[in-house]
Amino acid sequence: MVLHGLLPKPLPSDEVTVGQLLLHPLHPEKDGFYSDQAHAEIDELNDYHIQLRYKDLFSVDAEGRFMANYGAKFDLGRIYRQPHLLRVSAEQMIQRTCMSPVRAFEAVCEDPEARRWIQNIPGDKKDFYIVVGVTELKNAVFRRAKLQDAGASSRLNEMPLDKLEKVPRAVRRNSTLGLDVETHISGVFGMDVRRVSARITRPQEPHRLDDIGYSWCYFDVEGSTNKEQLMIGLGGPLKSNELRLMLDVSEDEAQANLDTISQLSLDALSAAASPMLRPSSPALRGRSPSPHPMLRA
C-alpha cells in the first residue's frame, strides 16, 4: 500500500484530519478550520485501509527530510544510488482516503463559517489547502539501511540510528536522558493535500489563465453592496517533493542545536554528580588536573 504524499517530517495525529482547511500543510497548529456542519458527509465519503505489521523503505535528503517511500518490496533500480535510506517498521498503518475530494470540498464550502474563515485570510488571492487523505503509522521504528553486495541484490543491512544523524528529530533515538533505545513514534506520515484558491470578484469578471485545472464554486458575499461573489477553487494534490521543499529546514536545525545543548548540559550535570570529582576539582572549573605530581601544588 502506497502512502499519500510523503511528509518531510511526521505530524501529530490529533492535528490533521480529512476535510480540514489549513494555511500551511506542515504547520496545522498555526491556523486551520474544520467544518462540523460537513463532518457527517465527509465521513461517509471516507474509505479506510488498515495494515498490520507495516514495513516500508524511506529515503532522506542531505538536510534530513523524508524524500520518498518505496514500499516493502522496493524496486532495486529506484534506490540503488540513494545514499540515505531508512527501514521503517510499524505495528499498524491506517489510511483514510476521501473517495470524492470535490464533493468533500463542496460540502466544506457550503458551511458559512468556513467561508468566513476563508474571507478572513489576508491578501486578495487567498491560497490555502484542504486535506482529503491521511496516512498514519502506529509505533513506527526507524533504522538505518544500506544495500548489501554493493547493490547486486535487494538485501539490506540495518543498524540503529545515531542520535546525531540528520533525520526528522522525532525519529531519532531517545538521547534526552542518555538512553540508547530506539524511538517508537506514532503520527501522520502522509497526506493527500490539495491546493485551494479563493478570491472575491464580480460575476461578470472572466476567469484567469491560472484558474485552469481548478474545480470552482461560487457564493454571494454577505453584506456586499456591489453584488460581489466569493469564488473558491479546488486544485491538484501536492507532491512529496513539493511538501519537502515547504519545510523550513532552519526550524529543525535550531531544535537539533537545542537538543545538543540539552545533552551537553545533562552530561555536565552527570559529571558534577560523579563521586570521583570533588567540588574543588579543576575539571569543574573548565580545565583538567595535571597528571604530574609536582604541578598539582
Secondary structure, 3 states (H helix, E strand, C coil): CCCCEEEEEEECCCCCCCCCEECCCCCCCCCEECCCCCHHHHHHHEEEEEEEEEEEEEEECCCCCEEEECCCCCCHHHHCCCCCEEEEEEEEEEEEEECCHHHHHHHHHCCHHHHHHHHCCCCCCEEEEEEEEEEEEEEEEEEEEEECHHHCCCCEEEEECCCCCCCCHHHCCCCCCCCCCCCCEEEEEEEEEEEEEEEEECCCCCCCHHHCCCEEEEEECCCCCCCCEEEEEEEEECCHHHHHHHCCHHHHHHHHHHHHHHHHHHHHHHHHCCCCCCCCCHHHHCCCCCCCHHHHC
